[in-house]
Amino acid sequence: MENLASRISIDPEICHGKPTIRGLRYPVENILELMASGMTIEELIADYPDLEREDFLACLDYASKLVQVKSIHKIAS
């Protein structure tokens, strides 16, 4: 399996620099929200035929790396 991280790109000219899938203007955060709402990868592929299974796995991999921090501090509101 290829390196899933290579499917996530960050470009200041695309989606205001938010991480996207292969620079295709699909923000990772939107895909994660859809997956969190209960959509399966198969349903997402049906809705977004220009994306591949590995793209969705890359989003999950990206999110898992973001939460791998040593500590989390509450920000005063």
Secondary structure as the mmCIF struct_conf table of DSSP 4:
data_model
#
loop_
_struct_conf.conf_type_id
_struct_conf.id
_struct_conf.beg_label_comp_id
_struct_conf.beg_label_asym_id
_struct_conf.beg_label_seq_id
_struct_conf.end_label_comp_id
_struct_conf.end_label_asym_id
_struct_conf.end_label_seq_id
HELX_RH_3T_P HELX_RH_3T_P1 LEU A 4 ARG A 7
STRN STRN1 ILE A 8 SER A 9
TURN_TY1_P TURN_TY1_P1 PRO A 12 GLU A 13
BEND BEND1 ILE A 14 ILE A 14
HELX_RH_3T_P HELX_RH_3T_P2 CYS A 15 GLY A 17
STRN STRN2 THR A 20 ILE A 21
TURN_TY1_P TURN_TY1_P2 ARG A 22 GLY A 23
BEND BEND2 LEU A 24 ARG A 25
STRN STRN3 PRO A 27 PRO A 27
HELX_RH_AL_P HELX_RH_AL_P1 VAL A 28 ALA A 36
TURN_TY1_P TURN_TY1_P3 SER A 37 GLY A 38
HELX_RH_AL_P HELX_RH_AL_P2 ILE A 41 ASP A 47
TURN_TY1_P TURN_TY1_P4 PRO A 49 ASP A 50
BEND BEND3 LEU A 51 LEU A 51
HELX_RH_AL_P HELX_RH_AL_P3 ARG A 53 LEU A 66
TURN_TY1_P TURN_TY1_P5 VAL A 67 VAL A 67
BEND BEND4 LYS A 70 LYS A 70
HELX_LH_PP_P HELX_LH_PP_P1 LYS A 74 ALA A 76
#
